[in-house]
Amino acid sequence: MLKNKIIQSLCVLFPIYALTGCMVGPIYQTPKMTMPTQFKALAGWKVAEPKDTEARGAWWEVYQDPILNQLEQQVQISNQNVAQYVAKYQQAAALVSSSRSGLFPTVTATPSVTRAEKASSSSSSDRVSNSYTASIGASWELDLWGKLRRQVDENKASAVASQADLANATLSAQSTLAQSYFALRILDQRIDLYDYTISIYEKYCRILAEKYKEGIIAKSDLTQAEQSLYSAQASKQDLSWQRAQYEHAIAVLIGKAPATFDLAKQVHLKLYVPEVPHTVPSELLERRPDIAASERRVAAANEAIGIAIAGYFPSLSLSSSMGSSSSHFSQLFSASTAIWSLGASASQTLFDFGANKAKVVSSRAAYDETVASYKQTVLDAMQAVEDSLVKSSSLKLQLQAQQKALQASTESARIYRNQYDEGLIDYANVATTEATRLTSQQSILQTQSTQLQNSVALIVALGGGWHTAQ
């Protein structure tokens, strides 16, 4: 019976809420931007709207490297920066559930037992009395102006933004790992090239040292060869510590201590630079999680304006309780001992000396800030794609020129070695052409490293690949 009366009371309250509830504050609309129809650097690249919920897939598989695939799979599981964003998203999701509960009544049960003694009574049995009470109550703050609903929507938008932050942090860690991995693999090849060059220089030094002892050549030829040898050894050491740092960075990215991680050298590994297609679907840029996060923060800021505006209006709370009170427990739930109450309370701020007005102004300014941040994020994304596209085209031409330069320097080195062996020139000319050839080989490897890292940057700029299947 008690439960039925409470339900009847709540049924009275719900129609009141339905009839009086409204929303104050601005209706949210996605900020508009005037955007070009395509990227300047490559025809067919279209600009569209955010669609970050689409799957990005294992974009790193385009590089056809099994070791890279294994490392990338560990980022989402073990990377501690990603783990922080997972926890932040879980907090934001919990806030949504918490704020949503405010839309519904709060029901409480209050049983109590008291024992009292009357000092004026002559009989000890009359002096002691018991009181038993059991009640169920409900309280409900009516969302007349949409304050609570806007709070839920604000927390929802913040949760989605937090989810996009998680996706962005994951994508960033994955791309950093890929770029570090490629830099390390190119360093393996560059170090191997120095090892080969050093062995050649050591052979030259031994031959020239014998010739100098025999008085066939001048000492300057020997010292020139030794200078080339020591310079190559120093350059190799410079690359060795760089490789170690990249290896340490990869260890941290997959959640391991550098001391426990080792990536074996692979000097003959063929690194594949994916070819950028001439045309791509327009929805690729839409998948960027940073754009989605920024747009959702605009939505959250818009809801905050409505919450602040609702502070100008009165708040209404309804309460209802039903229970029973008796001095005898056996009579506690009889009809004669039943008690009930139904009430309403309203509150309205009359004077706050501009405090709520300041909140509204602050909320509107915060909204304008998020709009500007969103637009800047989109512009930055456009610039990142344009930069990577231009760089990709330029690096391709640069590599072709460097390969021609290597062919020329290799032929020059061959000619000068033959002339030196015939006694036509001194060793300085040979050393110069050998150094030029080595520099050309190192430059080609460095350009290939830049190509690989730029391709990763382009993939990230597009939100995770240039194919819809990714």
ZIDA-V665027 format. One record per backbone hydrogen bond with DSSP energy under -0.5 kcal/mol. NH is the residue of the N-H (numbers start at 0). CO is the residue of the C=O. If there is no record, write none. Layout:
((NH,CO) (NH,CO))
This chain:
((4,0) (5,1) (6,2) (7,3) (8,4) (9,5) (10,6) (11,7) (12,8) (13,9) (14,10) (15,11) (16,12) (17,13) (18,14) (19,15) (20,16) (21,143) (23,144) (34,32) (38,44) (41,38) (44,41) (45,43) (46,36) (50,285) (53,50) (58,56) (60,57) (61,58) (62,59) (63,60) (68,64) (69,65) (70,66) (71,67) (72,68) (73,69) (73,70) (74,70) (74,71) (75,71) (77,73) (78,74) (82,78) (83,79) (84,80) (85,81) (86,82) (87,83) (88,84) (89,85) (90,86) (91,87) (92,88) (93,89) (94,90) (95,91) (96,92) (97,93) (98,94) (99,95) (100,96) (101,97) (101,98) (102,99) (103,100) (105,138) (106,104) (107,136) (109,134) (111,132) (113,130) (115,128) (117,126) (118,116) (120,117) (126,122) (127,123) (128,115) (130,113) (131,325) (132,111) (133,323) (134,109) (135,321) (136,107) (137,319) (138,105) (139,317) (141,139) (141,315) (143,141) (145,142) (149,145) (150,146) (151,147) (152,148) (153,149) (154,150) (155,151) (156,152) (157,153) (158,154) (159,155) (160,156) (161,157) (162,158) (163,159) (164,160) (165,161) (166,162) (167,163) (168,164) (169,165) (170,166) (171,167) (172,168) (173,169) (174,170) (175,171) (176,172) (177,173) (178,174) (179,175) (180,176) (181,177) (182,178) (183,179) (184,180) (185,181) (186,182) (187,183) (188,184) (189,185) (190,186) (191,187) (192,188) (193,189) (194,190) (195,191) (196,192) (197,193) (198,194) (199,195) (200,196) (201,197) (202,198) (203,199) (204,200) (205,201) (206,202) (207,203) (208,204) (209,205) (210,206) (211,207) (212,208) (213,209) (214,211) (215,210) (216,210) (220,217) (221,217) (222,218) (223,219) (224,220) (225,221) (226,222) (227,223) (228,224) (229,225) (230,226) (231,227) (232,228) (233,229) (234,230) (235,231) (236,232) (237,233) (238,234) (239,235) (240,236) (241,237) (242,238) (243,239) (244,240) (245,241) (246,242) (247,243) (248,244) (249,245) (250,246) (251,247) (252,248) (253,249) (254,251) (255,250) (259,256) (260,257) (263,261) (268,265) (270,268) (271,62) (271,269) (272,270) (273,271) (279,43) (283,280) (284,281) (286,283) (287,284) (291,287) (292,288) (293,289) (294,290) (295,291) (296,292) (297,293) (298,294) (299,295) (300,296) (301,297) (302,298) (303,299) (304,300) (305,301) (306,302) (307,303) (308,304) (309,305) (310,306) (310,307) (311,308) (312,309) (314,346) (315,141) (316,344) (317,139) (318,342) (319,137) (320,340) (321,135) (322,338) (323,133) (324,336) (325,131) (330,327) (331,328) (333,330) (336,333) (337,334) (338,322) (340,320) (342,318) (344,316) (346,314) (349,347) (354,351) (357,353) (358,354) (359,355) (360,356) (361,357) (362,358) (363,359) (364,360) (365,361) (366,362) (367,363) (368,364) (369,365) (370,366) (371,367) (372,368) (373,369) (374,370) (375,371) (376,372) (377,373) (378,374) (379,375) (380,376) (381,377) (382,378) (383,379) (384,380) (385,381) (386,382) (387,383) (388,384) (389,385) (390,386) (391,387) (392,388) (393,389) (394,390) (395,391) (396,392) (397,393) (398,394) (399,395) (400,396) (401,397) (402,398) (403,399) (404,400) (405,401) (406,402) (407,403) (408,404) (409,405) (410,406) (411,407) (412,408) (413,409) (414,410) (415,411) (416,412) (417,413) (418,414) (419,415) (420,416) (421,417) (422,419) (423,418) (424,418) (428,425) (429,425) (430,426) (431,427) (432,428) (433,429) (434,430) (435,431) (436,432) (437,433) (438,434) (439,435) (440,436) (441,437) (442,438) (443,439) (444,440) (445,441) (446,442) (447,443) (448,444) (449,445) (450,446) (451,447) (452,448) (453,449) (454,450) (455,451) (456,452) (457,453) (458,454) (459,455) (460,456) (461,457) (462,459) (463,458) (464,458) (469,466))
